[in-house]
Amino acid sequence: MRRLNLLLFAFALSVVACDDNPARPTDQAVLRDVTWKLETIERAGSPTITVPNPELYTLILDNDGNVSVRADCNQCTTTYTLDGSSLKVAHLNCTTNFCTLASLDGNYTAGLEGTSSIEMSGSHLVIRRGSVTLRFRS
């Protein structure tokens, strides 16, 4: 009996350990129709950029597959697909206002476009694409 319990425990542990999908389907509903505010931009080999005004760098993924982005003084729209922990954002169509030299709009939008992995933890969202990591809070 003890051996059977040990085997069942090992099996249950292996099932949990193999779960590498941080954004489960039930979490995807929590992800949508929320205004995500950018907190940091991280690039491999560079210092982390802390966003001074997160409300100027937002992301909204709506239920219909559309994306709304505020990138400082510019507004962007496009479509997205979400499959498990993979987010694919099509080419962003943005207004072309000149914000300021200190604006993070180009870094931000470049980090969003394309296929990324996503993770959610409470009120935080992390999007990783290549060497760029975008960290948001709701």
C-alpha positions in Angstrom: 0.0 0.0 0.0 2.8 2.4 0.8 4.4 1.8 -2.5 1.1 2.5 -4.3 0.8 5.8 -2.4 4.3 6.7 -3.3 3.7 6.0 -7.0 0.5 8.1 -7.0 2.3 10.9 -5.3 5.2 10.8 -7.8 2.7 10.8 -10.7 0.8 13.8 -9.3 4.0 15.6 -8.8 5.1 15.0 -12.3 1.8 16.3 -13.7 2.2 19.5 -11.8 5.9 19.9 -12.7 5.1 19.5 -16.4 2.7 22.5 -16.4 4.7 25.1 -18.2 1.7 27.1 -19.4 1.7 30.2 -17.1 -1.4 31.8 -18.8 -4.0 29.1 -18.5 -7.3 29.4 -20.4 -9.1 30.5 -17.3 -6.5 33.2 -16.7 -7.0 34.6 -20.3 -10.4 36.1 -19.4 -8.6 38.0 -16.6 -6.1 39.2 -19.1 -8.6 40.8 -21.5 -10.4 44.1 -21.2 -8.0 45.3 -18.6 -5.8 48.4 -18.9 -2.3 47.2 -18.4 0.2 49.9 -17.4 3.9 49.4 -18.4 6.2 49.5 -15.4 9.6 48.4 -16.8 11.3 47.6 -20.1 14.2 45.1 -19.8 16.7 44.4 -22.6 19.5 41.8 -22.3 22.8 43.5 -21.5 21.2 46.9 -20.7 19.9 48.5 -17.5 16.2 48.1 -16.7 14.2 51.1 -17.7 11.6 52.1 -15.1 8.7 53.9 -16.8 8.2 57.2 -15.0 4.5 57.6 -16.1 3.0 54.1 -16.6 -0.4 55.6 -17.5 1.2 56.9 -20.7 2.2 53.4 -21.8 -0.9 51.1 -21.7 -2.1 47.9 -23.4 -5.7 46.7 -23.7 -6.4 43.3 -25.3 -10.2 43.2 -26.0 -12.4 40.1 -26.3 -12.8 40.6 -30.0 -9.0 40.1 -30.8 -8.2 43.8 -31.0 -5.4 45.6 -29.3 -5.4 49.3 -28.1 -2.0 50.7 -27.1 -1.1 54.1 -25.7 2.6 54.8 -26.4 3.2 58.2 -24.7 1.6 60.7 -27.1 0.7 58.2 -29.7 -2.3 55.8 -30.0 -1.9 52.4 -31.7 -4.3 49.6 -32.8 -4.0 46.2 -34.3 -5.1 42.6 -33.8 -3.8 39.8 -31.6 -4.1 36.1 -31.1 -3.7 34.4 -27.7 -2.9 30.7 -27.5 -2.0 29.4 -24.1 1.1 31.4 -23.1 1.8 32.7 -26.6 0.7 36.2 -27.6 1.0 37.3 -31.2 0.5 41.0 -31.9 0.2 42.1 -35.5 2.0 45.2 -36.9 0.8 48.2 -34.8 -0.8 51.0 -36.7 0.1 54.1 -34.7 -0.3 57.9 -34.9 3.0 59.6 -35.7 3.2 62.4 -33.2 6.6 63.4 -32.1 6.5 63.0 -28.3 9.8 64.0 -26.7 13.4 62.8 -27.0 12.9 61.0 -23.6 9.9 59.1 -24.8 9.9 55.3 -24.6 7.3 54.9 -27.4 9.6 53.3 -29.9 11.1 50.8 -27.5 7.6 50.0 -26.1 5.9 49.4 -29.5 8.9 47.4 -30.8 8.7 45.1 -27.8 5.0 44.4 -28.4 4.9 43.5 -32.0 5.4 39.9 -33.0 5.1 36.6 -31.1 5.8 36.7 -27.4 5.4 34.6 -24.3 3.3 35.8 -21.5 3.0 35.2 -17.8 0.4 36.4 -15.3 0.8 36.7 -11.6 -1.9 38.5 -9.7 -2.2 42.0 -11.0 1.1 41.7 -13.1 1.6 40.7 -16.7 5.0 39.9 -18.2 5.5 39.8 -22.0 8.8 38.4 -23.3 10.0 38.6 -26.9 13.6 37.7 -27.7 15.8 39.8 -25.4 13.0 42.3 -24.5 10.8 41.9 -21.4 7.9 44.2 -20.8 6.4 44.2 -17.2 2.9 45.6 -16.6 0.5 46.0 -13.7 -3.3 46.4 -13.9 
